[in-house]
Amino acid sequence: MRGYANNIRDEITGLVRRKYCLDYLRALVSAVPTSELPAIGVILLDLDGFKPINDTYGHSAGDRALAAIGGILKAAIRIERGTDVVAHVPADGVDPSVARAGGDEFLALLQLREAGDLLPVTERIRRRVNDPERQRAHGYHLDLRLVASIGGVGCDLRSVPRTFTVDMLVDRLIRLADQEMYKSKKDGLLHVALAQFADGNALEVREMVA
């Protein structure tokens, strides 16, 4: 079991790799939504100005930056379980809800009481990830401050039509979160989309910017 856990973890951050987080997302969207957990949230986070850290201070400094952001992100999601509920308790000790998605990008999944709860969660993540004191507390001590672009999408699973397959929904949610993240990278703001299916399988998207 320990060898399995080591195999699915990113060696720099200790988080799971993207594949296993996406497997968890597929499990979430394929489950029957309950009245307590009817919605999910998908968050993508990308570090701005990460390349100069590697170029100026070396890859070991870059690794410390990634590990710090991964630790802050995971801790920020776990604070208020009454709002951002992460119900999954892994029997093998491997939490699939937060991943290093590759490079300087991270992926996080939430089970929510309502899709709109995603906004306060992402606001808290942005505050904490961009906080130099928290960065230092997690082992990053360079003068180059770490700043993240963050985008997310919240979706009420009760609105998903039966014609939508699990893979179709996963692909749509990841693409929406990615679009919101790149909007954040362009203007420095926080972008969150709330997605709900309407009649005719049309996806209605309402954007919230902070």
Buried (B, 14 or more C-beta within 10 A) or exposed (E): EEEEEEEBBBEBBBBBBBEBBBBBBBEBBEEEBEEEBBBBBBBBBBBBEBEEBBEEBEEEBBBBBBBBBBBBBBBBBEEEEEBBBBEEEEEEEBBBBBBBBEEBBBBBBBBBBEBBBBBBBBBBBBEBBBBBEBBEEBEBEBEBEBBBBBBBBBBBBEBBEEEBEBEEBBEBBBEBBBBBBBBBBEEEBBBBBBBBBEEEEEBEBEEBEE
